Amino acid sequence: MSLKDKTVCFVDNGLFISFCRKVAKDFGRALYHKPFQSAFPRTNDLAPGRGFPELEWCEQPQLIEDEVDLWVFLDLYQSGWQERLRKQGKRVWGAGVGEEMELHRWEFKEYLKKIGLPVQHCEHLKGIEELRKYLQSAKGTKYVKTSYVRGDFETFKCDDYNIVEPRIAELAHILGVKKEDYEFIVEDEIPDCVEIGYDGFTIDGGFPKFGMQAYEIKDAGMIGVAKPYEQLAEPVKLVNKKLTPCLKDANFRGFFCTEIRYTKAKEAYFIDPCCRLGTPSNELLQELFGNWAQVLWDGAEGVLTSPSIIAKFGCLAIVQSEFATNDWLSVHYPKELDEYVKLRFHTRKGEKNYVVPQIIGLPDVGCVVGAGDSLLAAIKQCKERAEQIKGFQLSVNTQALDKGLEVIKDGENFGIKF
């Protein structure tokens, strides 16, 4: 059906502007809202998403709720808003209360045990001193993670406490008086494994007939393939099947990604859920599949519509700039690449593109994509596009794409056909 007479409102925290722009053209009117409220909001909080003709920046969408035909929530922390709209009979795409799977990490680990999925040894620690003592005496590689609040720190690896001691001291300073009340989750490393996952969406626990199977080269790139759902890797389908009752109970109607460590013993360790658009991954979904507007429209009403495959293989390389951690970054590329250079916290002033710095400081400013009928063609296209992107202290991790070919071989050794 044509959606040219419909109004969509995208609610996003700034990461998924490229997806909004991609889908907006299929609606008659596309609103974009980035929550910015605080005691002292800044210009930088209000800037992302502005300057694009296909998007109408909306400061207070609650005031015009009756004008919106479809609400699309792409990130976390708005479950209450989503549930209120659903109770009013509105079309809402989003995880709803299902986002708790991602936000409450320890409770989700306990849930995984209940449904029969393996969980590596984990410790639930309270306070910086408990964390310090545990890491000082721990044997082997550990991963330190937070829960609920994504802006305090990124997951970090600990092989030797002496190496991470400055990081612990920094955290103690950052957390201030909350440092001894803070919740830490420390996970054992899962050795001799390959990482695989699902990147797509679910409607009340149902999955579309087509999906993407992808390998992420951490903080550097991703390679993916579009294929029928039944041809996805067995550990991917197993995890999705185990989670189906939970997704159904939550009326989860939104994007959903999984991160799975699969061992040679054929055990699928579900490390983390992503109850929102993934990044990287949504940038590939945009290029491998079409018909997104209809998928969102139907899914918001509980109808499972599959996207159409428009390219079989895709890859992306992360664009980085240390300068962007604290300063506005001007990014330059030919106009014909506008659809393929996908920036986070993106704003446009006239013809110029900028990445808006955020309080947490993000050197990863986006990615460049390539797609085609073969993986090598997609990689070649991605590299050619990457060469045309310029910016201060800017680099593109195209070397990750060659490493991705090695990851595919590793997966084959574990019985996973790419």
N, C-alpha and C positions, 0 to 999 in steps of 0.2 A: 504494500500500500504506500501511497505518497504521504510523506510527513511534512510537506511544505506548508501546510496550514497549522502546524503544531509548534508550540513553544517549549523548549527544553531549558532547564537550568542545571548547569554543571556546578557542583560544589567540590572544591579541590583546595588543598593546602599549598599549591604551587608547583608540585612535582609533575603534574600530568597535563600541562597546557597543550602539548603537541597532540595528545589524544583528543582533547576537546576541539581543537581546531580541525582535526581530521574529520570528526563526526558532525560538526556544526553545520556544514554545508548542506546536509540532507534534511535540515529542519528549516521552517520558515523564520524562526527567531531563536537565537541561542544566547542565553544569559550565562555569564561566568561570575562566580562568587568565590573569593578567597577570604576565609575568616581572618579578621585582623584585630579584633577587639582586645584591648588590654587597658590598664590604667593610663598608659602613655604610648599609644600606637605611633609607629614611625612611618615615614614616607616609604621606606623599603618594604613595609608590610602591605602597603596598598598598591605597589607598583606592578607585581607580576600579573600577567594576563591582559595588560592594557596595550592598546595600539594595534589590535588586529581587527580588521573590518568584519570578519566572520563571527566575532564574539562581542557581546554587549556587556561591559563590566557593570556589575550590580552590587551596590554596597549593602542594601537591606532587602534581600529577596523575601523575607518574611512579610513585608508590607504588600507584596504583589503575588501572594501565593495563589490566588484565584486565577491569575493570568497564566500560570504554568501548567502545561499538560503532562510533562514528564520531569521528574527529579532524578538526577544522576549523581550519586555520591561516590567519589573515586578514592577516597582515603579514609582514615580512621577518625574517631572521636566525635562523630555526629550521630551515634545510634539513637539517642533520645529524640532528636529532630526527625530522623527517619521513621521511628515508630509512631510518633504523633501524626505525621502526614499519612501513614498507612491507615491509622485508625479513622482518619477523615475520608478514606476511600481514594486517596491520591495514588497515582502511578509512581512507584519509588524503586529505583535500581540501587542496591547497596547491601552490605553485609548485615545491617541492623545489629541486633544484639550478638550476632555471630562473630563480630569483631573481637569479642572477649577471648576467643581462642588464641589470637595473636597477642593481645594485651596482657593476659594473665598467664605468664609463661609456666610458673610452677604448677598451677592447678591443671594446666593443659597436659603437662607431663604425667600427672597422676591419672588423667583421663585416658591417655594413650595406653597405660598399663591395663586399665579396666576393659578396653576393647580389644586387647590381645596383640598390640603392636609392641615390638621390643623397644626398650629405653635404656640407653647406656647409663652408667653410674653418674648421678648428679648430686650436688649438695645445695641445700637451700640455707643460705647464710644471712644473718641479720647484723648489719653494721660493718664498718670498715675494719675494726679490730678482728672480728671473726674471719673476715676475708683474708686479712694479712696473715693471721696465724695458720689458716688452712693452706695458703699458698706456700708459706715457708716450709711446711712439713710434707707437702704433696709430692707424689712421685709421678713422673710422666707428664705429658702435655695436657693442659687444662684450657678451657675457654670460659672467660668471665663475661656474663651477660646481665643486662638489666631487665626490668619488667615494667610494663605499662608506659613509662615515660621514655620516649625514643630520643630525646634531645640531650640527656645527661652525658651519655658516652656511647661510643660504638663498641660492639663486641671486640674483645682483644684476647690474644693468645698468650699463655704463660708456659714457657718451657723451664724457666729458672727464675725464682723470685727475685734474685739480685738484679736481673735485667728489667723486670717490671716495677721494681720498688719506686722509681720516680713517678711512674704512672699512678701508683696507689697513693702516693703523697699528694699528687695533683688532684686526685678524686676527693681526698679528705678535705682539701681546701675548697673545691668546687661545691661539695655537698654541705659544707658548713655545719650548723648545729644538727642537721638531719643525718649526718654521717653514721651515727650509731643506730639509727632507726631504719636505715636503707636496706632494701631487699636485693640481694645478689643471688644469681644462680650460676653455679660453676659446673661445667660439664666435662666429662672425660673425652679425650679424642677417640674417634672411631678409626682405627688403623686399617690399612689394606682395603680400601673401598673406593667406589666411584660415586660422584654426586650426580643425581638425576632429579627431575621434578616435573610437575604439571604446571603449566601456565595457561590459564584460560578463565572459565567462569562456571558457576553452578546455579541452577534454579531449583531451589528446595531439595537439594541433594541429587538432582539429575544433572547429567553432563551431556554436552552436545555431541553430535556424531562425528565432528572433526575437532582435532586438538593439536597443540604444538608440543613437541618434545624438544627440550633444549638443554644444552650444557652451558653453564656460566663459568667464564674464566674470571675469577674473583677480582672485582674492581678494575677490570680491564676490557672485558668484552663478552660476547655471547654468540653461540651458533644454534640455529633451530631448524626444525623440519615440520611441515604440516602434513598430517596423515589422518586416516580414519581412527576414531577413538579406540576401536578394538585392536588396532595395531600398535598402540602405545606400549611402552615397556611394562612388564608384569608388575614390578614394584610400584609403579605409578598408579596403575589400576587398582592394585590391592589397597593402597592407602586411601584412595578415593572411596572405594567400596566400604571400608571400615568406618569412614567418617560420614557416610550418607545419612544415617539416622540423626546425627547431631546437626548436620546441615539442614535437614528437613524440619526438625523441631524448631530451629532458629528462624525459619522462613528466609534462609540465606538466598538472596537473589542478587548476586553481584560477582565481581571478579575474585578469583581464588587461585593462589599459587602454593606449591609445596616444595620443600627442600628436603631431599631424601638422600641418605648415605646408604648405598647398597653394597654389601660385602660379598666376598666369594663364597661364603657359607649361605648365600641367598637370604640374608636377613635385611629387611628394609627398615632402617632407622629414620623415622620422620622427625627431622631436627626442628624445623620451624614452619608454621603456617604463615601465609601472607593473605590477610582477609581484605584485600584491596587490589588495585592495579599494582603490578610489580614493576620495579625499575632497577636494573634493566629487565625487560621482557615485554612490557606493553609496546615498546617501540618496534619490536619484531611483529607482534600481533597485528599492529596497524598495517604492516606491509604484506604479511602472509594471508590475511583474511579480509574479506569485505562484508558489506551488508550490516555494519555495526549498528547503524541507527535502528534498523528493524529488530535486531537482537535485543537492544536495550528497551525498546518500546514494548515488545512482547514479554520479555523477561520480567519487567516491572509488574506485570499482571499475572506472573506465575506460569507463563507459556514458554516452553523451551524451544527456541528457534536457533538453528545452527548457522554459524557464519559460513560464507562461501570461500573456498580456497582460491586465491588469486596468484599465489606464487608458492612453489613447493619448498624452497630453501631460503633461509635468510641469515644474516649475521649483522652484528653491530660492534663498533669499537667505541670505547668511552673517550670523551673529550674532557681534558683536565687543564686546570690552570691554578697554580698556587696563589696567583694574584687575586683570583676571584673569591678566595676565602674571606677577605675583608673589604674588597673594593669592587665597584661596578666594572664588569668586564665587557668590552665591546668585541663582538664576534662578527667576522666578515666572511662572506661566502657568496657565490653567484646566486642570483634570484632563482635560477632553475633548480637549485638545490634546497630551496626553502622547505619542501615537503620531506626531505630526507635528513636534514640536520635538526635534531629534536632536542631542544634545550629545556633545562629545568629553570624555574623562576624567571621565565623569559618575559621580556617586555620589549616593545618596539617604539622608537621615537622617530617619526618620519620614515625614512628608509633604513635606519640603523637598528641593529639587534643588540640587546644587552642582556646579560645575566645579572640579576639583582642579588647582592650579597645578603646572607641571612645571619642571624645571631650565632648559630652553631658553627658556621664556617664550613663551606663545602667546596673542596677543590674539584670534585666531579661535577661538571656543569651540564652534561648531557651526553649525546652520542650521535654517531652518524651510521646510517644503515645501508645495507645492500640486499637485494633479493633477486632470485632467478630460478631457472629450471634445474640448475646444478649448484652444488655448494661452492665449487671453484669459481663459477661465474658470479655468484653472490659476493664472494670474498674479493674478487677482482674489482667489482663495481664499488664496493665499500672503500677499498684502498684508493681508488681513483677519486672518489668524492672527498675522502679525508685530506688528500693533498691540497684541496682548494679551500680549506678552512684556515683562517688566520685570526690571531688574537695575541695579546701580550702574555708572554710566558705560557702560551697554549701548546698543548701536545695532544696527539691522538694515538691511542694504543693499538695501532694496526698489527703490531707484532703478536698480539694476543690471538689474532685469527689463525695464524699458523700453529700456535699452541693448541688451539681448538681441535685441529685435525689429529693431534696426538691424543687428546682427551677422548675423541671418538674411538680411536684404537683401544684405549684403555677400557672403554665401555664394552667393546666387542669381546674383550678378554673376560669380562664379567657376565657375558651372555646377553648383553643389551644391544639390540640391532638398531642402528641410527636410521 
